[in-house]
């Protein structure tokens, strides 16, 4: 089963774009809101190495942010990544 996780914060336009892209592709995801919760932010940095939002993880592989997700999708690689 595919596992898509996304660390977000409200009022983050790139987070909204990433979620919209996943929604448009009918890809379910688990969202972690780092807003106001330092523990979740610390977990995100530990897991991804990133400090910017969003941070996206697919099947335990760190994808990065929205630009990275969009690039993968534009190249037609998102479906194959989900199949792993």
N, C-alpha and C positions, 0 to 999 in steps of 0.2 A: 504494500500500500504506500502511496506517495505521502510524503510529509513535507509540507510547506509551512514555514514559520516566518513571521515578519515582525520586526520590532519597529514600533511607530510612536508618534506623539501627535496629539490633536493640533490642529492648525499648521501642520507640516504639509505643504503642497506636494512634495515629492512622495510622501507617504500615501497621500490620496491618489496620486497618479499610479503608484505601484499597485494599490488595492484595486483600483479601477481596471487596470490591465488584467490582473488575476481574475477579477469578477467577469470581465468580458470573455475570458477564455474558459469560464466555468471551472476554475481551479480553486478548490477549497483550501483555506489556510487558517492557521492559528495565529492570532494577533496578540502581541505583548506590548502594552502601552507603557512607555518609560516615563511619561509625564508625571512628575511628583513622586516617583518611586526610585530612589537611588539604588536600591537593591536590584531592580530589574535592569537599570542602566549598567550597573557593574557586571551583571550576568551577561548582558549583550556584548560588552567590551571583551570580556573573558572568552566568550564563545566565538566571536567574529573577528576580533582585533580592530574593529571599526568603532569610531566615536561619532559618526554622522548618521543621520536617519534618512530613509529607513535602512535597516539591515535585513537582508533576505537570505534564508537558508532553505535549500531544497534537498531533501534526502540526505541530510547531514553535510551537505556541501555548501560552503559559504559562497553566495553569489555576489554579494555587495549591495549596492543601492539601486535606485530606480534606473539610472542610466545603464547599469550593467544588465538589469533584467530586461530593459527595452532592447538593448543590443542583442541579447540572446534570442529574444522573441523575434526581432526583425530578421535574424539570420535563419529562422525556422528551427532553432535548436532547443526551444523550450519543451516541446513535446518529447523529444528524445531524452532530454535531461530528466523529465518526469518518469520516463519509462525505466530508468536505471534503478 
